[in-house]
Amino acid sequence: MQDGFSTPDLYDGFDDFLKQYTDTLFHPFRKFSVLHSFISFAAYESFKEDVDDVVVDSVVNQENFVLWVNEALSKHKISYITFREWLHQRSLSVENIETEAIILEYYENLYQSGPLKKLLEKIADEVFFVLFLNRHFLYLFNKQISLRTRKIQVDELSQNLKVLFKRDGVLERANIPAWARKAVFYRDRGLCSNCQKDISGLLSIQSAEHFDHIIPLALGGLNDVSNLQLLCETCNLAKSGNELQASKTYERWY
């Protein structure tokens, strides 16, 4: 999150992510959030990176070798066609495999036909459950997205995306749905994310909860559940349209 996956031997993860998900990224408050989409994207890229000469050699020379993706699909009880079955349908055999290209083509087929997409969605749900609890991570993630959102020129977008933007690099504000408010309230346990004041209403009826964009919309922030935090009225008013790094302070569970 801190270097934007810009290491040359990996890939520029965020730029590639925005290019691939432009049509859905800016739609407000999807339950399969922007973070879900990024986890799915990053996982798929990692799976493809793992397909190398060692895997090719194992496929060719080990009759009982099973691709990791096939093991994962079986583990999650997702129906799929195996690599060898797929090769047979194309009148190919493992002996004809010389590079990883044919395996990556099989991965793409699994994705387009559905099984791999279902697997990635399950992985995204599991990883999201962990990462959504970490506000500092959410700050770093949304910061990377905002740096790229701010460069967007509205005139270069399709009409259905233009209406989502207030101006270049800035999205229109969207109403926060009840499910997103509930998720953030319980994640932050009714405490202000900045000063830790109890604003649950259980201890004081004077408390007022504010659902704040971690990265403000004016600075390229998204209308996404991963970009929300709970603030008290005082902290929210003090922040205004500025950026406030999400607190790393968490209440102990016991």
N, C-alpha and C positions, 0 to 999 in steps of 0.2 A: 504493500500500500504506500510505503514511503517513497519508493523510487519509481513507481508507476510501471513496473515490469519492463523497464527500458533496457535491461541487459541484452546486448546484441545476440548472445547465443540462446536466448529464450525468444521473446517477441515483445513488441510494444503493446502490451495487453489492453490498455485502456483505449488507445486509438482504434485498434482492431475491433474492440468491443462496441464502441460507438458506431462504427461503420456498419457492423453487422446487425445492430439492434435499433437503428435510428427510427424505424417505423413504429416501435412500441415504447421506446425508452422514455419519452416525454409525456405519455398519457398519464393522467394523475391517478395515484393511489390504486394501482392494480394489486390484487392479493398475491399474485405471483410477482413479487416486487422487482425493482431494478437489481437489488442485491441477489435475489434468487437467480435472475437471468445471468448476472456476472459469475456466480458460482458455477452454474451450468456451463457457461462459456469457458471458464478457466479450467474446469474439470476435463472437458472435451479436448481442449488444447493440450493438456497434460497427458491424456491418454494417447494422443497422436504422437507426442514427443517420445513416448515410451516404446513405440514401434521402431525398432532399429535392426541392425544386422544380426544381433544375437537372437531376437525373436524370429526373424526370417529363417535363420539356421535351425532353430528348434522346430519350427513348423515343417520344414523340409525333411529333417532327419529323425524326428521323434514322432512316431505314429500316434502315440497317445497324448501328445502335447495339446493343451487347450488354451486358447487365447484368454487373456485376463477378462476381456469384455464378455466372453461367453460364460466364464465362471460367475461374474457379477450378475449377469442376467438370470442365470439359473438360481443364484442365491436369493434374488428378489422375486423369483417365480414369474418372470416375464417371458412369454413365448417368443421364440426367435428361430431363425434358420442358422445352423452352424456354418462355420467357415468352409468346411469340407463339402457340406451340402450345397452351399452357394457356388463353390467352384464347379461342382458336378453339373449344376444347372447351366453353367456357362461353358460346359465341355472342356474344362480345365482340370489340371491335377496339381498337387503340391510340388511335384517334380519340375513343373514349369516356372515356379516362382524364383525370380532372380533378385528382385528388390522389394522394399517395403511398400511400393506403390499399390500393388494389388490388395494388400491387407488394408491400407488406408481407404481404398475404394470400397472394400467390404464394410468398413466402419461407416462410411458415408451412406451406403445402402441401408445399413441398420438404422441410421439416424432418420433418413428420409422416409423409410417404411414404418417407423414408429417405435420399435423396441428400445433403441439407444436413447431416443428422446425421453421415453418413460423412465429409463434408468437415471438419466441426468436430472430429471425432475425430482426423483426420490432422493438422490444425493444432495440436490440443492435444498430440499426441505430439511434434511438432517444437519447440514452445515449451517444453514440459516439459523436454526434453533440455537446453535452455539454462538455464532457471531453477533446475533441481534442483542445478546446480553451485554456486549462490550461496546459502550458508547464511544470510547476512544477509537476503536477500530472503525466504527460508523463515521466518525468525524474524518478520519484519514481517507476512507473509501469515498465519501461524498465530496471531499476536497478534490480528489483526483478527477471525479466526474465534472465538478464545477469548473475546473480549469479549462476543460474542453468545451463545456456547454457555453461558456462565455465567448467563445470564438465563433459561434454559429451565426450565420447571416440569414435572417428570415426570408429574404428574397430568393435564396437558393433552395428553400424547402418546398415540398409539395403543399397543396392547398389545405389538406387535412391536418398537416403539421403546423402551418402558419398560424392557425387560429389558437393554438396552444401557447403562443408566445406573445408577450406584451411588447417587446422590442427585441432587437438583436441581442442574443445571449441571455435573455431574461424571460422566464416563463410567467404566464398569468397565474394568479393565486387561485387555488381550488379549495373548495370546502373539504375539510378533513372528515371522512366518514366515521361512523360510530365504532366500527370494528378496529380502525387504526388508533383511535383515541383510547379504546379499551386496552389494546395491546401495549401501547406506550405507557399508559397509567400503571398497569400491573408490572411491566418490566422495571419501571423506575420506582415501584412500590409506594406511589403516592408522595414521593419526596421530590423537592426541587433538585434538578440535576446539578445545579451550580452551588447553591448554599446549603442543601440538604434539609431545608425547612419542610416540615410535615404539612402538606396541602391536601391531604386525603379527605378532609372534612370530618374525620373521626375524632380529632382532638380539638379542633377549633372551627367554628362555622364562619370565621372571618377569612379563612383561606380561600384563594381563588386560583384555579389551575389554568395554565396557559400552555398550549401545545405549540412549541416553537420549532422552526426549521433550523437544524444544526448549522447548515450552510444556508444563509438567507437567499431567497429567490433573487434578490437584486444582485447577488454575487455569483449567480449561476447555479444555485441550489435547485433541487428537484422536489416536486410534489410526490414524495414517496415515503412509505412508512419507515424506511431505514434512515430517513433524514429528519426524523422528529425526536424531540426530547421534551420532558416535562419541566417547566419552570414556574416559579412563583411569580406573582404580579410584579414585585419589586425588581427581580432579576430580568424579567422579560422587558420591562420598560427601560431599564438601564442599558440593555443590549441594543434595543431598537433595531435598526437595520444592519448592525455591525456583526462581525463574526466573533463568536465566543467558543473557544475550544471546549468540547464536551468534557465534563469532569471525569477523572479517573477514580473518584471516590465512590465506594460502594458500601452499603450497609452489610455487616456480617450476617450470615444466615443463622448463626448460633453463638 
